[in-house]
Amino acid sequence: MVAAIGRKISILHFFRMADKHTMGFQRSLRGRGLFITTVLILLAAPVTGLERSQFQDWQLRGLELMQEKGQTVLKISGTRSGPGEDYLFLGFDQETPNFLRDLSGNFRVQESEYVRVPESRGGSGAALFNRRKSGVILESPPELWPGSGPMESFQISFHFKVAYLYRRNELLSRTGFMDGYKRGLEILIEDGFLRMELQNLFQDLDRNMHSYELRSSERIVLDRWYLLQFNYNASSGKLTLYLNGQEQEVAFARTDGQVLRAVNPAMDRSPIKIAGQYSGWMDELRISPLGSERTTMSTYDSANYDPLSGRIYQKRSEALSPVMSYNHPLQSLDLGFSGKEPPGSMLSVEYRISQETFSPGTGEHILPFKRLKSDSRIPWNGSAYIQWRVVMQPTPSGQESPLLSALNLRANPVPTPSRPTGLRVVQELSNDHQICLEWNQNPESAIEKHGGYRVHLGPASGQFVALLEYNRDKKPLRSSTLDFPLTEREKLEQKARPQAIRRLKQQKIRFMVDRALVERNRIWLNRREAYPLLERGRAYYLVISAYIHPDAPSSNSSEIVHLLRN
C-alpha cells in the first residue's frame, strides 16, 4: 500500500476536478490603461457525494470504477472479453445501472434499469430485474451484429435465475416489423418452458421467409441458476439450444435440401432488448462468433504463452487523464497515490509535466511519462501542464486485479507578495527631467533574491501605460539606478550618524526614473505603445507592485501624482 501525501483526494473527486481546477493570471487593456488581475488559485478539495459522471473526460481502457467496502476504486474491468472476441458482452459488474456498458466496446447502452447484486456467476455483480418495466435496451446500428444482410454464425449465452414466472417472460429479443411481418429472434419463458423463437428470419432463394422455434425439454423452476446457450451455424443451418450444457433441441434451417441463411433486413434498426418483461437475475450475457471457447474463464485476462517467441504475455489496461493546467506560477507540486498491488500484478502510476501546453495524445518521444514510485515533491518554477496515466496488469492467473483508491496532486503556488506601501516622490532629488521614487521595502526576502518591483507610470489616474522593472538581475538595463541616492541633508547626517542612514537604506528603496530609463524599459519589454516622455509641466500618475515570480505580482500600491517642474 502506497500512502498518499498531503491532502488526499478520492479517486472519484480527483477525476472530477481534473482539467476544471485551474489557476489563472491575465492582463487586459481598458482604454489606454494596463491593469493586472490575479485570479484565485483553485485547488482540489474533497466533496461529499460521488458522481461517476466526473470521469467522463478520462480515457478508461480496460479499467473501470467500482465500489469496494464503501470506497470508490479504480481497477481492471472484469471483462472476460476482448476486442474481436465478442459481438456483445454485458457482465453487470458496474456499480450502478446508469454506467452499464458493453465490455466488448461495440454497443451503446440506451436504457438500463435493474438492481446490481453481488450474487454473480462471473465478475463482481449480476443484474436483478424486479419490476415489469425494468430492463436494458441497446442501440443496434447496421454495422454491428446482426449486421445488414446474411448473418454469420453466432452463439448467445447468459446465466439467469427466475424469481417470479409471468405467463410470458421475455429474456432477450431483437425483433422488428418489416413489410408488415414480425422478424427477428426472441428468447422467452412461456408456460414454464424456455423457448427460442426465430420469426421470419430465414430466407430461401425465392426470398420466401421461414420461421423456427426451439423449446427446452425441462421446465424452468424458481430460484435456480441456469446457463442458456444458443448456437447458429450458417454453413449447415444447424440451430441448437442448450440448458446447463445439456442439449435441449436441435433444428435445421433447410428446405428441399437447401440451407437457408438467416438474413437481417438492411433497413432494420431494431434495438436489442434484455429482460423486457422478466423478474429475476441475469449475468454474463454474451453474443459472440460461433466456436468461441470463452464460456468459462478467469475473472481477468490471464497470462498466455507464445510458443513461437517463447515469451509469456498478458494484456495491460490503462487510464489516461486530460491535461490539467495550472497557469498561476507554481514553486512545486506534491504527487502521491494509494492503492493495492497483489503479488504478481502491476500497478503503475505515471505522470508527465511541462511548462508548455500539450495535447493528451502527445507522443512519449516528445514528452515521456515518469513513474511515480513514492510520494514526491517536484520543484517547479512557472505554470504547469500535467497529465496522469495509470497502467494495471492482473495476476498471471487472472484472478486478482490491482486497484487504485486515491490520487494526490497538490499544487504549491509561488507566493504573492504583500502590497507595497509608503510610495512617495523625493522632491529634493527630483527635477524637470527625472523623478525620484521612494517606498518601503517589502518584508518578503524572496523579492530581493528572485523577484523585484514594477513601477506603473501613466498620464492619467488608473491609466498606466509604462511598465518599469526594478530588480538586480536587470541592473544593466538601468545603469546605476539601483544605487540609493541621498539628499544633501542625508549626506550630512550620514557623516554624523551613519547607522541612521544605514537603517534608512535597509528599510527604503529609491528609484530614479528618467526619459532614458523609460525608453530602455519599453524596448526591453517589447511594448509597442508610446510611453510618456516625462515632459516638463505635465502631471504623471504612479503606482508600484512587487513580485517573486513575474506572473504573480502583488496588488498595486496607493496611487500618487507628480507634476514635473517647468
N, C-alpha and C positions, 0 to 999 in steps of 0.2 A: 504494500500500500504506500503510495507516494503522497506525502502531505502537501496540501496547498498552502501558499504563503499569504500573509496579509489578509485582506478581506476576501473571504471565499464567496464565489458566485456559483449558484447551482448551474448545472449544465443547461437546463431549460432557460433560465433567465439570461445566461451568458449569450446564447444564440439569439435571443430576442434583442439584446442590447447591441449586438454586433452590427456595425455599419450604421447605427442610428445615433449612438452616443459619440458625438464628435466635438472637437474644440475648435473654435474659430477666432481669427483676428482679421479685421478688414479695415481698409482705408477707403473712404469715399469722399467725393468732392461736393461741396454745397456752394453754388455760385463760384466765386474765385477762391473760396477758402478750403483749407485742408483740415479735417478733424479726424481724430483717431478714436475708434471704438473698440473696446476689448470685450469679446463675447465670453460669457462664463464657461468654464470647463465643466462638462458633464461626464461624470464617471459612473460606471456600472454599479448599481446598488441592489441588494436583494429586494424582491417584492413578494407580496402574498398572492397566491393563486397561480396555477401553472397552466399555460396555454400552449398546445402543441403547434399552433399556427405561427409561433415565434420562430420556428425553424424553417420557414418557407424559403429563406434566402440561402440556406446551406445546401450543398450538394451531398446527399447521402447515397453512397454507392455500396449497397450490401450491408448498411448499418441502419438501425432504427432505434427509436426511443421507447423504453419500456419502464414499467413501474415495478420496482423490487423493494419490498419491505418499506413501503411508504415513500420511497425516494425515486426520482426520475433519473435513469441512467441511459447511457448510450452503449449499445452492444451490437454484435453481429446479428443480422436478421436470421431467424430460424427458417431460412428459405427452403432448404432441402430441394432447391430448384436452381437452375442456371439458365443463362441466355441460350436459346435454341433447343433446350431440353423439353420445355413445356409450352403449350399454347397459352395456358392459363393455370395459375396456382394461387389458391387462397388458403393461407394457413391459419387465419383468425387469431394471430398472436398479438396484433396491435392492441394497445391499451384500451382504446375506445373505438366503437364502430365508425366514428367520423374519420378515422385515419386508416381504415381498412384499405389495403392496396394489393394489386396483383403482383406477387413477388417474382413472376417471370418478366415483369416490366412491359407487358403488352397492353392489357385492357385498362380502361379508366373506370373507376367506380363512380356511378352516377348517384345512386341512393344506397344507404346502408342503415339498417335498423335491427338491432339484436342486442343481447346482453353477453358480454365476454365473460366466460367462466374458466377457471383453471383446469377443469376436468377435460383433458385433451388426449387425442390419440397420437399426437406428434407436436413438437414445439412446446410452447408455454401456455396456449389457450385454445378454447373452442368457442363456437357461437351457439347461444341458446336462443331460439326463436320461440317466444312465449305468447305472441299475440297474432291474431289472424292477419293483421296489417303489417307485420314485421317482414323483413326480407332484404335481399340485396339485388340491385339492378346494375348491370354492366353495359356500357355502350359497346356496340358491335359494328365497327366500320368494315367496309368490304375488304380491306387489306388484311384483316385478321380472321382467325377461324370463325365460322366455317368457310370463309372465303367467298368468292364470286364465281360461280360455275361449278364444275365437277369437284367433289370433295375428295381429299386424300384420306388414307387410312388413319383412324384415330381411336383413342380409348378415353373413357370417362371413368373416374373413380372418386369415391369420397366415403367417409365414415358418417354414420347417422345413428341416432338413438331416439326413438319416438316417446314423447311424453303424453300425448293425447292423440287419439285417432278420430279425425273427422271422416265423413263418408268419402271425401276426396281430398287427398293430401298431396300438394304439389311440391316436389323436392327441387326439380330443376326443369327449366323449359327454355326453348329458343324457337318460338313459333311466330308466324305472321300470316296475313291473308293476302294472297296473290291471285289475281284473276277470279276472285270470289271463292277460292278454296283455302282452307287452313293447311299450312305447310310448316313442317319443322319437326322437332323432337321434344318429347316430354318424358320425364321420369316422375312417377307418382305412385302413391299407395292408395288403392281403391278396394273397398270391401275387405281390407286386411291383407291384400296381396300386392306385391311390388309389380309395377307394370312399366315397360319401356315402349312408348308409342312413337312410331316413325310415320308421320302422316304426310302422304303425297310428296315424300322426299326423294323417291327413286323414279327414274325416267328411262323408258326404253327408246329404241331407235326411232319409233314413230312419235316420240315425245308424249306418250301416254304416261300418266302418273300412277305410282303404285305405293301402297302403304303396308307396313309390317308392325307386328306387336309381339313383344316377348313378356312372359309372366314368370314370377317366382313360383317354385313348387311348394314352398313352405310359407306359412302365414307369419306375418310380422307381429311380434309381441312388443309390449311396452317395456321401457327401462332396460333395454338390451342393445349393446353396440353391434352394428352390422357394418361390413365393408362391402360396398357395391362396386362392381366393375362391369363396364360395357365395352365390348370391342367391335370395331367395324373394319373389315378387311376389304379394301376397294378392289383388289385384283380378283378375289374369289367371290365377293359379295356375301361373305360369311358374317353373321350377326350373332354375338354370344353375350349372354347375361350371366354374371357370376354373383354369388352372395356368400361372403366369408370364404372365398376361394373355391366354393363348390359351384359347378356348372348347373344353372337353373333351366335354361332353354337355349336352343340353337336354331337359327333360321338362315335361309339363303335367299338373297335378293336376286332371283333368277326367274326367267320365263322363256319357255321354248328353247332351253339350252343357252340362252343369252344372259350374261352377267349384267345386272342393272347397276348403274352408277348413281350414287347419291349426288344430287345437284341442288345447289343453293342459288336462287334467282339473283341475277346481277343487281337488281334494284332493291333487294331485301335488306333493310337496315334494322330489323327487329332486335331488341335488346336481349341479353341473357338474363333470365330471372331465376333467382335462387330462393327457395322457401317462401314462395308467394302465398301459399296457404298451408302452413305447416307449424306444428307445435312440437318442438324437440331440439335435440342437439345436432350439430353438424361440424365436421372438421376435415382438414386436409383434402379440399376439393381440387381435383386436378383434371385438366384436359390436355392430352399430350399425344404425340405421334404413336401409332401402334408399334409395340415392341419395346417401348421404354421400360427399363428394368428398375426404375426408381420407385418401387412400391413400398419397400421397407428400407430405411436408411437412418443414418445418424442424424442428430439434431442439426449439425452444421456440416459443411463440406469437409470431408476427411482428406488426409494426405494420400497421394497416389504415386505409384512407382512407374516411371517411364523406362521400359526395357531397352529402348533404342539409345537413350543417353545415359542410362544407369543412374538417373537422378530421381529424387523424391521431390514432388512439387505439391503445393497447396495454394488455393486461392486466398487472396487478401482482399479485405474490404476497407473502404476509406470514406472519410467525410471531409469536405473542403468548405471552409468558411468564405464569406465575401471578404473583400479587402476593407479593413476598418481604418478610418482616417482620424488622425489627431493633428489638427492644423495649428493649434496652440503649441508653441515650442515646449519640448519635454527635456528634462535633465536625466531621466532614467525610466525604465519600465520594469516592473516586477511580474514575472511569469511563474506559474506553478499549476499543478493539477493533482487530482487524487483519483484513484481507480483500483482495479483488481486485475492481476495478471496470473492466472493459473499456470502451474508448471507445464512447460511445453508450448504455451500460447505466446502471443506477442501483442503488446500494446505500445505503440509509438506515437507520442505527441510531438508534433513538429511545428515550427513557425518560420516565417521569413519576414524581414522588416527592411524598409527603405525610407530614405528622406524624399524620394520622388514617387509619385503615384504610379501604380502599375495595375494591370487587369488581373482578375482571378485566374485566367488561363495562361499567364506568363510562363514561359518555359523555364525549367530548372537550370538550363545552361546560361540563362540570363540572370536569374535570381534564385539561387538554390535554397531549399529548406534546411533548417538546422534542427537536430533532435534535442528536445528538452528532457534531459536526464534527471534533473533535480531542480529544486527551487533556484531561480536565477534572478539576479538584478542586472539588467543590461544598461550600461551607461549610454546616454544619448545626448544630442545637442541639436535641437530643432524640431520641426514637425516630423510625424512618423506615420507610415502606412504599414500595417501589419496584417498577416493572414495566417490562420491556423490550418493544419492538416492532421487528422487523426487516422492512423493506419492500424488495423487489427487483423489478427490471424488466430483461428481457433486451435485447440489442442490437436495433435496429429490424428487422434481417434475421431475428432469431430463432435465430441460430447460436451465440451465446455468452451465458453467464449470469454475473452477478457471483457472488462467493462470500464467505462469512464463515468465517474459520478460528479466531478466538478472540475471546472477550469478557472484559473485566476489570472486576470490581467489588470494590473493597477498601473495607471499612467501617472507619473510624478512630474507635474509641470514645473517649468522654470518659474521661480517666484517672481511676482510682480512687485517692484519697489513701492515704497510709500510715496505719497505726493510731496514733491519738493516745496519748501517753504522759504520765506524771507527774501523773496526776489525784490531787488531794488536797483536803481541806477546810481552809481557813484558819480555824483555831479562833478567833483573835483578832478576826476580822471577822464571825463567826457568832454568833447568839443564839437566843432561843426562838422567833423567827418568821421567820428567814431563814438561808440557808446561803451562804457564800462559797466558790465552787469555784475551783480553780486547776489549770491544766495547761500542758504545754509547747506552744508554738506549732509547728504542723506546718511542715516545710520547703517545702511546695508553695505558691508565691506566689499561684497561681490561686485558692486558697481565700479569700484576703483580697480578691481582685478580683471573683470571680464566685460564690463559694460561701459556706461558713460551717461552723458546728458545730451538732450536735444533742446536747442533754442528755436522757438517758433516765432517768426517775425512777419508782420503784415501791416498794411496801410490803414486798416480799419478794425474795429473791435470784432473779434471772433473770426477774422479773415486772415489766416496765417499762410502766406504763400511761400515764404522762405523757411528752409529747414537747415539748421546749422548743427554740426556734430561737435561734441566736446568729449574726447577720450584720449587716453595716452597712445593707443595704437595708431591714431590718425594725426599724431603731432606734426609730421612733415607737411601736412595739408595746411596747418595754421601757423607754421613757423614757430614763433616763441610765445604763442598766445596762452600756453599753459603756465607761464610764469605768473606769479602773484604780484601785480603792480601795487605800489603803496602811494598814498598821498604824502604831501610834504610833511604834514603833521605826524603821520605814522612813521615816516623815516626818522624824525627826531625822537619819537617815542621808542623806536627800535634801539637807538643808542642808549637811552636811559633805562628802558625796561624791555629787554629783548624777549623775555619769557611771555610777555603780554602779546607781542606780535606773533610769536611762535604759536600761541593758542589761537590767535585770530586765523592764521593760515590753516590750522588743523580743523577749525570749525566752519570756515567760509570758503567759497570758491569765487574767484573773479575771472571774468572772461571779456576780452576786448573784441568788440565787433566793429569792423570797418568794411569799406566797399570791396577791397581786395579779398577779404575773407568770405564775404557773401558770394562773390563770383566763383571762388575756388570750390565752395560747397555746392553751388549749382552745377558745375561741371562734374564734380565727383559723384553726386547723386543722380546725374543724368536727367536733370529736370529741364523740361523744355519751356515751361512758363517763365515769363520775365520776373526776375527778383527785383525788389526795391533797391535803389542805388544810394540810399541814405542821403537824400538831397537836403540841403540846408532849408530851414524854416518849415519843415514838414514834420508831422507827428507820426510816430510808429508805435505799434502795439506789440507787446512781447509776453510770452509765457515760456515756461520750461517744463520738461518731463525727464524722468530718469528711467534707465533700463539696465537689466542684466543681460537679457537677450534682446536683440534688435526688434524682434516681433512680439515682445511682451513689455511694452512701456507702461509706466505709471500714468495716472491721470495728471492732467496739466495743473500747474501751479496757478495761483491767483494772477490775474492779468494786470500788467502795468502799461502806462503810456509815457512816451518820452518825446519831447519836442527838440529837434536839432537846432542848435543856435545858428543865427544868420552870420 
